[in-house]
Amino acid sequence: MIKALLPLFIIVFYQLLGITVKNDERDENNSAPIHAGWSTGVALYSFNQHSFVKAVAMAKEAGVNSLEGFSFHKMGAEFGDSTMGALSLEGIGKVRQIMKNNGMSMGSMYVDGARNAAEWTKFFQAAKELNMKYLVCEPPKSQWDMIDSLAGKFNIKIAITPVPTSTSLASASLNLLISFK
């Protein structure tokens, strides 16, 4: 039960810390609040044990309307047990409809496993169809120029996350922690 509710606890915790932006400043007429333009969302990976439909329902229940998908999400029986990264155009249309019906948007998707330009192009095409602004990834440096070119072609930004190496401080700390268990 606790594991199932952990993503909700995390969202509430960050909201209590004030991570979400609240701006009570007013416009020059002192009538409408000025908003910082931020929105709180959730990575669907938080609900990775559930189908896409169930994950969207859980995100909605958490009170968010902005999602980050992930390419290896097992979408469920409604999608022929496809992963998000392997969806057909028909499957992408279903995703759009489910998000629309739930008042959701998917601004980004974490991409894993793309090995060449053809595979990257498929992810960029899906992102374009879903009106995404970003693809989040950990590509090898040898792919950066190719990905940058596709990002320009599709007008979608790339967010490259650092990959921990065995020499990184985070990895060393984790290994130290594990060794004490």
N, C-alpha and C positions, 0 to 999 in steps of 0.2 A: 504494500500500500504506500509506504514512504517513497519507494523508488518511483512509483507512478506519479506522485505529487511533487517530486523534487523540482521539475522545471517550473511549476507554479510558485513554489517557495522561492526559487531564485529570482523570478520576475518581481515578486512582492518585496523581497529583500532589497533589490536594486532600486525599486521605486521608493522604499522607505529611506534609502540613502540619498535620494534626490538625484539619481542619475538621469531620470527623465527630465526634460527641460520644461520648466514652467516660467513663463514670462508675463508678468502682470503689467508691463509697460503699455501705455496707450498710444494710439496714433495722435497726430497733431490736433485733432478735434476732441481728443479724450473720449472717443466713443467706442472704438473696437480695439480689443487687445491685439498687440503685435505678437505674432508667434515666431519662434525661432526656426521653424521649418523642420524640426525633428519629429520622428514618430518612433514609438516603441514597437518592436517586432520580435519575432521568435524564429530561431532556426528550427526547421522541421526535424532536424536530427534529434532534437529534444524528445521527439515522439517516434523514434526510429523503429520501435517494435510494432508500430501500428500502420495500417494502410493509409494512403493519402487522404481518403475521405475522413477517416477517424482522426488523423493528425490535424486536419483543418478544423474539424469540430472542436478538438481539444484547444487549439490556438484561439479559436473564437471564444470558447468558454473562459480562457485566460484574459480575455479583454483586449486582444491585439488584432490588428487588421493588416499587418505587414509581415510577410513570410520570407525566409530564405530556404530554398529547396536544396536538395543534394542529389547528385547524379545517380547514386547507387541506392536510392530509396526504393524499396520494394513496394510498388504502388497498390498492390492488392488485386483481388479477383475482378474488380470493376474494370481493370486495365489489362486483363489477360496475364496477370502476374509479371508484367514488365517492370523494369526499373525506370526511374524518371529519365535517365539518359538514353534509354532505348525506345522511348515513346514514338509512335507514328504520328502523323499530322492529325489523325482522328483522335488519338490519345491526348495530344496537346490541346485540341479543341475541348475535350472533356475537362481537362485541368482548368482551362479558362472559364468554362461554364460553372464548375464547382466553386472556383474562387469568386466569380461574380455573384453567384447565389448566396455566398456567405459574406459578401462585402469585403473581400480580401484582395490583396495584391501581392505579387511575388517580385520583389525588386532585385533579387540576386539568387544565384545558385552556386553551390560548391561543386566544382568539377573534379573528378578523380578518374584516372585511367586513360585519358586521351594520349595516344602515342604518336599521332601523325596529323598532317593538315586535314585530311578527310574526316577524321574523328573530331578534331577541334571544330571544323566547319559545321558539323552536325549539332554540336553544343551551341555554337553561336546562332545557328538558324532557330533552334528551339528557344533560346533566350529572346531572340527578336520576336518570335511568334507570341511569347508570353509577356512582351513589353518590359523585359528586365533591363536594368541599367548597368548591372555588374555581373561578372563571373568571378568567383573566388577560386583560386587554385594554387597548387604547389608544383609548377612545371619545372623540369630541368632547365638550366640556363641555356642549353642548346636550342630550346624551343621559344625563347623569349621574343626574338625578332619575328618569327612566323606568327606567334600569337598577337603581337603588337599590330602586325599588318591586318590580321583578321578583325581585331578590335576596331581599327580604323574603318575597315570596309563595312562592318555591321553597326558602327557607332555605339558600341557597348564597351564600357570600361572594364579593366582587369584589376583585381585586387590579389596580389601575390602574397601568400602567407609564408612566414619563415618555416622551413623544415628543420626540426631539431636534429642535430648531428650528435654523434657520440662524444664530440668535444665541446658541445654547447653547455653553458652553465645550467640550463633547465634540465638537460639530459643527465648531466653529472649529479644534480640535486636529486632527481628522480631515482637514479641508480643507487645513490647513497641511502635514500629513504627506504628503498626496497631491501637493501642489504641489512638494515636494522630490524626488519620485521621478523 
